[in-house]
Each structure stands twice: as structure tokens, then as C-alpha cells.
Amino acid sequence: MNGAIGSLYPDRPDHPEDRSDTRRRRAAARLVEDPDDGAEAREFHWTREDFERIRTMIRERAGIHLHSGKQAMAYSRVARRLRETGHTSFHEYLNWLELQEDAEWQEFVNVLTTNLTAFFREPHHFDLFAQWLSRHPQGPWNVWSCAASTGEEPYSIAMAAQEVLGGHASFKVLASDIDSRVIARAQEGVYRSDHLKGLSEERLRRFFLRGTRTNSGLVRVRPELRQAVEFMHINLIDDDWPFKTPLDVVFCRNVMIYFDAPTQRRVLERLHRVIRPGGLLFVGHAEHFSDARDLFVLRGKTTYERL
Ligand SMILES: C[S@@+](CC[C@H](N)C(=O)[O-])C[C@H]1O[C@@H](n2cnc3c(N)ncnc32)[C@H](O)[C@@H]1O
């Protein structure tokens, strides 16, 4: 690992629990409980209309539904773009954004996504996945992590696969996300060591390299693991998913929770189209799709089989 690794991390927090983000959100929360209150303490003028515009824009672009309790979050996240683009009010920034090409829209989406994730999060999915691989040791393995965030999920899938199939198997997982910054970080495969708490010594040794000197406190996924993951930018609400062959397993976890019910239904119908009959769909712990019984049947805790 070289000395530049520290600079791979822009001051974008790992997730919304990040301290600086939380500090800003707390300050904003005090201010927007009543948008007409405390205007003098607010860095930027903020109105309900600004919030409604942000809400509509992010729903149309990413399917993300911000409920009214998310005002403070919207203020603090989008305020970052105002600072970075030199705008002095939300009104002015949002007018400007409407005239922009894709690059600024991507930044707007990036600041409004929530990227919390962890290695082997919801471990029962990886046990079931390992069992599925043991039953299909010859492949093909068409596996998709469709809201991969900073990479912990697809690397966990690849680790589980290498443990079952051995390091020489040609197993690949496709990892995608709408947020271009998290996908770039996933591709780098560099993490803080404390982010790997809970991984066994055996997994740490087999799959990670420890940083030394200026990189101490950081780890990098080993090239053999890195090569088992392909990265892409895919928006789940777009029509142009790139699949030509049916998928066997999809991890679609902790993303649909941000969509409203009609959007969830549309995404589930599309997932149904790309997963082969009998294929598996893993979803997040708070995601229940009992209304989609015509498409998927529950086969275990937050695990569905495609009908
Ligand atoms: C909370 S993280 C979940 C990460 C991982 N799947 C897990 O369960 O640990 C949600 C991810 O969904 C992504 N996301 C949100 N809207 C999306 C969309 N329309 N298309 C693809 N990814 C989206 C976000 O960028 C974020 O990285």
C-alpha cells in the first residue's frame, strides 16, 4: 500500500452517523423544526419550498422518498453542494441545478444517498448463499449486489464464494450503486481496520493486506478478492439494466426501504424479469414484500425465491 491511500478519502462521511455530518444535522434540525424560526443562525436561507423541490428532484432521479422528517438531513447534505459550487441560497442552487448536465445531478444524488453498510451484515444471508454455492459448485454464478455502497457487501459475497469454491474458481459478482463516489471507493477496496471488527482472524489474513507506516490503521482487500468483483453504475429505477443472461442470486438489501410502494413494486417486477425461476433474492432486515406474492415467495428470513 502506498502513501497516497489517505487521500483516497474525501471529507465525505462514511455514512450519516459520521460525526461532522451529525453535528451539522443537529444544528440544522434545531433550525428547521419551524422554518421561519432561527433564520439568523442558519448558514443558508431555507424554506419549505426548497425542501419540496429537493424532495421531488431526488424522487424523480433516484426513487428516494424523503419524508417530512428528513428536512434537517436534506438541508445539511445539500448545503455541502452549495458550499462546493459557491451558491449562496438553495433557491439559486436548485435553479442552477435544473439547467445542469449529468455531472452536478450525480453530485446531488451522491449527497442524498445513505450508504451505511458493513462486512457480512445480516450474516444469515451469507450462510444461505454458501449453501446455495455448495449445491452449484460448477456455476454458472450470476450474482448481483445491486446497492453495493462502499463494497463491503460484494466483497463479503466474494469471500463467501472463495471459501466454498476455493480461490481459483472463476466466480465473479457484479456490484453496482447509483452513487458514483461509493462505487469508486468500493473499487479501491481500502478500509479502516476498525471497520473490519467482527471478521475472524482467518478471514482477515486470507482476504486483506494490512497497511503499514503512513497507511497503518488501513487495510486493502487482496487482489484475488478484488478481481472477483466487477463494478458498475446502475440506477435501480432506470429501465436499462444490462443483463443478457438470467441472474441466479440478487442481494438487494437496505435500498428499497428508501423507495415508496409503487417504486418498490416496479423494481420488484424488474428483478423478477432478470432473475431466473427458482433464483434467490436477499433483502434488508426491514424490507417485507408480502404484496409481491405473485412474483416472489418467502423462503427464509428476508430471503425470497423467484416464482
Ligand atoms: C444503506 S446502503 C445499503 C448497502 C448494502 N446493500 C447493505 O445492505 O449493507 C443503500 C445504498 O443504496 C444506494 N441507492 C439508493 N438509491 C438507489 C438507486 N435508485 N439505485 C441504485 N442504488 C441506490 C445508495 O447509494 C446506498 O449506497
The ligand as an SDF file (V2000), in Angstrom:
LIG
                    3D

 27 29  0  0  0  0  0  0  0  0999 V2000
  -27.9730    1.7080    3.1490 C   0  0  0  0  0  0  0  0  0  0  0  0
  -26.9990    1.3500    1.7240 S   0  0  0  0  0  0  0  0  0  0  0  0
  -27.1200   -0.4130    1.6750 C   0  0  0  0  0  0  0  0  0  0  0  0
  -25.8080   -1.0700    1.3320 C   0  0  0  0  0  0  0  0  0  0  0  0
  -25.8190   -2.6070    1.3410 C   0  0  0  0  0  0  0  0  0  0  0  0
  -26.7420   -3.1290    0.3660 N   0  0  0  0  0  0  0  0  0  0  0  0
  -26.1500   -3.1280    2.7030 C   0  0  0  0  0  0  0  0  0  0  0  0
  -27.2540   -3.6120    2.9360 O   0  0  0  0  0  0  0  0  0  0  0  0
  -25.2840   -3.0400    3.5960 O   0  0  0  0  0  0  0  0  0  0  0  0
  -28.1260    1.8380    0.4190 C   0  0  0  0  0  0  0  0  0  0  0  0
  -27.4330    2.0210   -0.9220 C   0  0  0  0  0  0  0  0  0  0  0  0
  -28.4390    2.1340   -1.9290 O   0  0  0  0  0  0  0  0  0  0  0  0
  -27.9840    3.0310   -2.9070 C   0  0  0  0  0  0  0  0  0  0  0  0
  -29.1220    3.5170   -3.7050 N   0  0  0  0  0  0  0  0  0  0  0  0
  -30.0830    4.4040   -3.3440 C   0  0  0  0  0  0  0  0  0  0  0  0
  -30.9340    4.6040   -4.3600 N   0  0  0  0  0  0  0  0  0  0  0  0
  -30.5190    3.8180   -5.3900 C   0  0  0  0  0  0  0  0  0  0  0  0
  -30.9730    3.5880   -6.7190 C   0  0  0  0  0  0  0  0  0  0  0  0
  -32.0390    4.2240   -7.2040 N   0  0  0  0  0  0  0  0  0  0  0  0
  -30.2850    2.7240   -7.4940 N   0  0  0  0  0  0  0  0  0  0  0  0
  -29.1860    2.0770   -7.0140 C   0  0  0  0  0  0  0  0  0  0  0  0
  -28.7020    2.2600   -5.7750 N   0  0  0  0  0  0  0  0  0  0  0  0
  -29.3590    3.1100   -4.9660 C   0  0  0  0  0  0  0  0  0  0  0  0
  -27.2970    4.1100   -2.0880 C   0  0  0  0  0  0  0  0  0  0  0  0
  -26.4010    4.8710   -2.8620 O   0  0  0  0  0  0  0  0  0  0  0  0
  -26.6210    3.3050   -0.9920 C   0  0  0  0  0  0  0  0  0  0  0  0
  -25.2690    3.0390   -1.2950 O   0  0  0  0  0  0  0  0  0  0  0  0
  1  2  1  0
  2  3  1  0
  2 10  1  0
  3  4  1  0
  4  5  1  0
  5  6  1  0
  5  7  1  0
  7  8  2  0
  7  9  1  0
 10 11  1  0
 11 12  1  0
 11 26  1  0
 12 13  1  0
 13 14  1  0
 13 24  1  0
 14 15  1  0
 14 23  1  0
 15 16  2  0
 16 17  1  0
 17 18  1  0
 17 23  2  0
 18 19  1  0
 18 20  2  0
 20 21  1  0
 21 22  2  0
 22 23  1  0
 24 25  1  0
 24 26  1  0
 26 27  1  0
M  CHG  2   2   1   9  -1
M  END
$$$$
